Amino acid sequence: MTSLAMIIGLLPLMFASGVGRNGNQTLGAAAVGGMLIGTLCQVFVVPALFAFFQYLQERVKPLVFEDEASRDVIKELEQFSKGSATDYKIEE
């Protein structure tokens, strides 16, 4: 949303006329183009890279939580739940 507001705010600079027109249009086009490319990278490329690296991590070395069978965890489950901690099964 912020990027879109900046792009819309730079449009008058991109379509400038009058004295200094060439410099203003060049600066406006570069700024709008950079913001568009950056926004598209944030929306599409970054989540795709995150999913790819998460996939690689799960293939190479899956996450293992050491405290799943801990007594402290069982006490917390019993304290904050209505049933006993043995009712909750840990998926493997």
Contacts in CASP RR format, 6 or more apart in sequence:
PFRMAT RR
TARGET T0000
AUTHOR 0000-0000-0000
METHOD contacts of the structure
MODEL  1
MTSLAMIIGLLPLMFASGVGRNGNQTLGAAAVGGMLIGTLCQVFVVPALF
AFFQYLQERVKPLVFEDEASRDVIKELEQFSKGSATDYKIEE
3 35 0 8 1.000
3 38 0 8 1.000
3 39 0 8 1.000
3 42 0 8 1.000
4 39 0 8 1.000
6 35 0 8 1.000
7 32 0 8 1.000
7 35 0 8 1.000
7 36 0 8 1.000
7 39 0 8 1.000
10 28 0 8 1.000
10 31 0 8 1.000
10 32 0 8 1.000
10 35 0 8 1.000
11 32 0 8 1.000
13 24 0 8 1.000
13 25 0 8 1.000
13 27 0 8 1.000
13 28 0 8 1.000
13 31 0 8 1.000
14 25 0 8 1.000
14 28 0 8 1.000
14 29 0 8 1.000
14 31 0 8 1.000
14 32 0 8 1.000
15 25 0 8 1.000
16 24 0 8 1.000
16 25 0 8 1.000
16 28 0 8 1.000
57 63 0 8 1.000
67 73 0 8 1.000
68 90 0 8 1.000
69 90 0 8 1.000
73 85 0 8 1.000
74 85 0 8 1.000
75 85 0 8 1.000
77 85 0 8 1.000
77 88 0 8 1.000
78 84 0 8 1.000
78 85 0 8 1.000
81 87 0 8 1.000
81 88 0 8 1.000
END
